[in-house]
Amino acid sequence: MLCFLAGIHAALAQTRPLTGKVHDGKGSPIPGATVMQKGTSQGVPTGDDGSFSINVTGTSPTLEVSAIGFSRKEVIVDGKLHWISP
């Protein structure tokens, strides 16, 4: 299970930073997971604590989250906490 939490800052900007964390079902961070904005080449790895920061475009961007041992998941960013099963 991946846990994904993201928050959008500067919502009126065309390109804006989005930060969040990726965790497993037990709450442990998933370092080295890849977070990409769907339909773009924008992607970043998560840090040792599962955190990431990515610049996104659009009002409700879709992120693709992938990690070794987990299924690739898509998340529509809406400022809420997302629990995603593998």
Backbone hydrogen bonds, N-H to C=O, Kabsch-Sander energy under -0.5 kcal/mol:
donor,donor_aa,acceptor,acceptor_aa,energy
2,L,84,I,-3.6
3,C,23,H,-3.2
4,F,82,H,-3.4
5,L,21,K,-1.5
6,A,80,K,-0.6
7,G,19,T,-2.1
9,H,17,P,-1.6
13,A,10,A,-2.1
16,R,56,V,-2.5
18,L,54,I,-2.5
19,T,7,G,-1.5
20,G,52,F,-1.8
21,K,5,L,-1.3
22,V,50,G,-2.0
23,H,3,C,-2.1
24,D,28,S,-2.9
27,G,24,D,-1.9
30,I,22,V,-2.3
32,G,46,T,-1.8
33,A,30,I,-1.0
34,T,66,S,-3.1
35,V,44,V,-3.0
36,M,64,E,-2.4
37,Q,42,Q,-2.3
38,K,36,M,-0.6
38,K,62,T,-3.0
40,T,37,Q,-1.7
43,G,41,S,-0.6
44,V,35,V,-2.6
46,T,33,A,-2.2
47,G,51,S,-2.7
50,G,47,G,-2.2
52,F,20,G,-2.2
54,I,18,L,-2.7
56,V,16,R,-3.1
58,G,14,Q,-0.7
63,L,61,P,-0.5
63,L,75,V,-3.2
64,E,36,M,-3.2
65,V,63,L,-0.5
65,V,73,K,-3.1
66,S,34,T,-2.4
70,F,67,A,-2.2
73,K,65,V,-2.6
75,V,63,L,-2.9
77,V,61,P,-2.9
77,V,75,V,-0.6
82,H,4,F,-3.1
84,I,2,L,-3.8
84,I,82,H,-0.5
